[in-house]
Structures are given as C-alpha cells and as structure tokens.
Amino acid sequence: MIIEDMMIRNVHTLTPESTLAQAIEKMAEFKIRHLPILDSSQKVIGILTDRDIKEFSPSPFQPADSRELFNTKVKDIMTTPVITGHPLDFVEEIALLFMEEQIGCLPIVSDGKLIGMVTETDLLHTLIQLTGAKQPGSQIEVKVPDRAGMLFEVAGIIRKNHSNIHSVLVYPDKKDENYKILVFRVQTMNPMSVIDDLREEGHDVLWPQLPNHPL
C-alpha cells in the first residue's frame, strides 16, 4: 500500500503569523495534535505539535500578564526543518521513518506543496487493516525452512481446506536464522482441519496450541 491511499487529505494548517492562541483553539476544535505551518506558496516550512504548545504555554499559576505569551507568533515556536513524505512512498517505509526519526506525524508533499498528512494513529489503523486483525477468523503460525517455495506450499494446504486467507506476515525465527515464521490470518473460526493437514505434511505449527496436538 502506498501513502496516497491512506493519508488524510483535509489537513488543518496555520501560517507563520498565526498566534499560539489560534493554534490552541484549532487543535481543540478539530481534536488534532499536529499543525503544519505553510507559507504563501503552500510550502511546508514548519510543524507545530501539542507537545510544543505545552512546553511553551504559561502555567495557570503564573501572573495574569503572562497570558500575553498566547499572542506569540507560530513562527517563533514551530519545529524546523520538517521531515516530509511523498504520496508514492510505501506504508512500511513510512513506518520505519516514524521509528527512526521518532516523529508523530508526517506531512505529505508533492511538487513542493502539502497534499496530505499521516499520523501515528493513521499508521496503526492501516497496519491493523493490512493484517486483517479486525476481520473474524483464526491466526495460524507455521515455522518453515528459509527457502524458496515454502509460502506457496503452506498457502496451498490452506487453500485445499477452502479457507480464505485475509493476510500473511513473514518474520525471521529469532532462535534459528535458517527458519522463518509464517503468520496467516484465515477466514475460519475452526482451524483444526487446516492444522491437521499442515502437520500431516510435516510442517511445524506453532499456533494455535490445540489439545492433543503437542508442539
């Protein structure tokens, strides 16, 4: 999946001359935590987060005249430079960027202009969709040798049981680099027949751990 398919398109923004008070009001009104700051050409020149605002805002226990700080211009407290993404970037690449750069949002830019936004929540929601976790079914984990054709072989056994595969994840076996773990989300509430067939073909089923089916 590419970012263009899951990004937020209706992005709330501010200008550099906007005030801290306006930023707080907009975040509260739309229940958002990130605001891109755009110049007159719609180029992203900064980002303002709720964390930035909390760190800069005066304490309610301070004197009343400190409220003047709310008239501070956004350009004086926004974060720069801004890390951005492209609409054709892949979701997994953006997820890695979030982790490496420790960011909570990513403006999406095309031809130098803002066209969308992705947040941590958007990424999490998309990854849940990709894994099929919200769809009714069962999860089956199979340990296989790390060689070509194993995914096709295991998927073929599941197909013979007329079970629709919602999603497939593959990750390395932490205990043995010569093996992979295949994680299938299948459209069946009773995976017993699939598991029996997998074991008859000599596959090591790690999950589910069913009675009378010792690992």
C-alpha positions as CSV (number, residue, x, y, z in Angstrom):
1,M,0.0,0.0,0.0
2,I,1.2,3.5,-0.8
3,I,0.7,6.5,1.4
4,E,-1.6,8.2,-1.1
5,D,-4.2,5.5,-0.3
6,M,-4.3,6.1,3.4
7,M,-3.2,9.7,4.1
8,I,-5.5,12.4,5.5
9,R,-6.3,14.9,2.7
10,N,-8.2,17.6,4.6
11,V,-5.3,18.9,6.6
12,H,-5.8,21.8,9.0
13,T,-2.9,24.3,8.8
14,L,-1.7,27.6,10.1
15,T,0.5,30.4,8.7
16,P,3.8,31.6,10.3
17,E,1.9,34.8,11.5
18,S,-0.8,32.8,13.3
19,T,-0.7,33.1,17.1
20,L,-0.3,30.5,19.8
21,A,-3.9,31.1,20.9
22,Q,-5.1,30.4,17.4
23,A,-3.1,27.1,17.3
24,I,-4.6,26.0,20.7
25,E,-8.1,26.9,19.5
26,K,-7.8,25.0,16.2
27,M,-6.3,21.9,17.9
28,A,-9.2,21.8,20.4
29,E,-11.9,22.4,17.8
30,F,-10.8,19.7,15.5
31,K,-9.3,17.3,18.1
32,I,-5.9,17.2,16.4
33,R,-2.3,17.2,17.8
34,H,-0.3,18.4,14.8
35,L,-0.5,21.5,12.6
36,P,1.7,22.0,9.5
37,I,2.8,25.6,9.0
38,L,2.5,26.9,5.4
39,D,3.9,29.9,3.7
40,S,2.1,31.9,1.0
41,S,3.1,29.3,-1.7
42,Q,1.6,26.4,0.3
43,K,5.1,25.1,1.1
44,V,5.6,23.4,4.5
45,I,8.0,25.5,6.5
46,G,7.4,24.2,10.0
47,I,5.3,21.9,12.2
48,L,3.6,22.7,15.5
49,T,2.5,19.9,17.9
50,D,0.6,19.8,21.1
51,R,3.9,19.0,22.8
52,D,5.4,22.2,21.5
53,I,2.4,24.1,22.8
54,K,2.5,22.5,26.3
55,E,6.2,23.3,26.6
56,F,5.8,26.9,25.6
57,S,2.4,27.8,27.2
58,P,2.5,29.6,30.6
59,S,1.4,27.9,33.7
60,P,-2.1,28.9,35.0
61,F,-0.4,29.7,38.3
62,Q,1.7,32.4,36.7
63,P,0.7,36.1,36.8
64,A,-2.1,37.2,34.5
65,D,0.2,39.3,32.3
66,S,1.9,36.1,31.2
67,R,-1.2,35.5,29.1
68,E,0.4,37.8,26.6
69,L,2.5,34.8,25.6
70,F,-0.5,33.5,23.8
71,N,0.0,36.2,21.2
72,T,3.4,34.7,20.3
73,K,3.7,34.0,16.6
74,V,3.7,30.4,15.5
75,K,6.9,31.0,13.5
76,D,8.7,31.6,16.8
77,I,7.9,28.2,18.3
78,M,7.4,25.9,15.4
79,T,9.7,23.0,14.7
80,T,12.0,23.2,11.7
81,P,13.2,21.7,9.4
82,V,10.3,19.5,8.6
83,I,10.6,15.8,7.6
84,T,8.1,15.1,4.8
85,G,6.9,12.2,2.7
86,H,5.8,11.6,-0.9
87,P,2.3,10.2,-1.8
88,L,4.0,7.2,-3.6
89,D,6.1,6.2,-0.6
90,F,5.2,2.7,0.8
91,V,3.5,2.4,4.1
92,E,6.2,0.2,5.6
93,E,8.9,2.7,4.6
94,I,7.0,5.5,6.3
95,A,6.5,3.3,9.4
96,L,10.3,2.8,9.5
97,L,10.8,6.6,9.1
98,F,8.5,7.3,12.1
99,M,10.5,4.9,14.2
100,E,14.0,6.1,13.1
101,E,13.2,9.8,13.4
102,Q,10.9,9.5,16.4
103,I,8.2,11.6,14.9
104,G,4.4,11.7,15.4
105,C,3.3,13.0,12.1
106,L,4.4,13.3,8.5
107,P,3.3,16.0,6.0
108,I,2.9,14.5,2.5
109,V,4.2,16.8,-0.2
110,S,4.0,16.7,-4.0
111,D,5.5,19.3,-6.3
112,G,6.6,21.3,-3.2
113,K,3.0,21.6,-1.9
114,L,1.2,20.0,1.0
115,I,-1.4,17.5,-0.2
116,G,-1.9,15.3,2.9
117,M,-0.8,14.2,6.3
118,V,-0.1,10.9,8.1
119,T,0.0,10.4,11.9
120,E,1.0,7.6,14.2
121,T,-2.7,6.7,14.6
122,D,-3.2,6.6,10.9
123,L,-0.3,4.2,10.5
124,L,-1.5,2.0,13.3
125,H,-5.0,1.8,11.8
126,T,-3.6,0.9,8.4
127,L,-1.3,-1.8,9.8
128,I,-4.3,-3.3,11.6
129,Q,-6.2,-3.4,8.3
130,L,-3.3,-4.9,6.5
131,T,-3.0,-7.8,9.0
132,G,-6.8,-8.5,8.9
133,A,-6.9,-8.4,12.7
134,K,-10.4,-6.8,12.7
135,Q,-11.9,-9.4,10.5
136,P,-13.4,-12.6,12.1
137,G,-11.1,-15.6,11.7
138,S,-8.2,-17.5,13.1
139,Q,-4.5,-17.0,13.3
140,I,-2.1,-19.8,12.3
141,E,1.7,-19.6,12.8
142,V,3.9,-22.1,10.9
143,K,7.7,-22.5,11.3
144,V,9.3,-23.3,7.9
145,P,12.8,-23.5,6.5
146,D,14.1,-20.3,5.0
147,R,14.0,-21.4,1.3
148,A,12.1,-20.6,-1.8
149,G,8.6,-22.0,-2.2
150,M,7.6,-22.5,1.4
151,L,5.0,-19.8,1.5
152,F,3.4,-21.2,-1.7
153,E,3.4,-24.7,-0.2
154,V,1.8,-23.7,3.1
155,A,-0.7,-21.4,1.4
156,G,-1.7,-24.3,-0.9
157,I,-2.6,-26.5,2.0
158,I,-4.8,-23.8,3.5
159,R,-6.4,-23.3,0.1
160,K,-7.2,-27.0,-0.1
161,N,-9.3,-26.6,3.1
162,H,-11.3,-23.9,1.3
163,S,-10.1,-21.3,3.9
164,N,-9.8,-17.7,2.6
165,I,-6.5,-16.0,3.6
166,H,-7.0,-12.5,4.9
167,S,-3.3,-11.7,5.4
168,V,0.2,-13.2,5.6
169,L,3.1,-11.9,7.6
170,V,6.6,-13.3,7.5
171,Y,9.3,-12.8,10.1
172,P,12.6,-14.5,11.0
173,D,12.8,-17.1,13.7
174,K,14.8,-15.5,16.5
175,K,16.2,-18.8,17.6
176,D,17.4,-20.1,14.2
177,E,18.3,-17.9,11.3
178,N,17.7,-20.8,8.9
179,Y,13.9,-20.7,9.6
180,K,11.0,-18.2,9.0
181,I,7.7,-17.9,10.8
182,L,4.7,-17.6,8.5
183,V,1.6,-15.9,10.2
184,F,-1.7,-16.5,8.4
185,R,-5.0,-14.8,9.2
186,V,-7.6,-17.1,7.7
187,Q,-11.4,-16.8,7.4
188,T,-12.4,-19.7,9.6
189,M,-13.3,-20.0,13.3
190,N,-12.2,-23.6,13.4
191,P,-8.7,-24.1,12.0
192,M,-8.5,-27.8,13.2
193,S,-8.6,-29.4,9.8
194,V,-6.0,-26.9,8.4
195,I,-3.7,-27.6,11.3
196,D,-4.1,-31.4,10.9
197,D,-3.2,-31.2,7.2
198,L,-0.2,-28.9,7.8
199,R,1.2,-31.4,10.4
200,E,0.5,-34.3,8.1
201,E,2.7,-32.6,5.5
202,G,5.4,-32.3,8.2
203,H,5.0,-28.6,9.0
204,D,5.7,-27.3,12.5
205,V,2.6,-25.4,13.6
206,L,3.4,-23.1,16.5
207,W,0.0,-21.6,16.9
208,P,-2.7,-22.3,17.9
209,Q,-1.7,-24.8,20.6
210,L,-4.7,-27.2,20.4
211,P,-5.4,-30.1,22.8
212,N,-3.9,-33.4,21.8
213,H,-1.7,-31.5,19.3
214,P,1.5,-31.2,21.3
215,L,4.2,-28.9,19.9
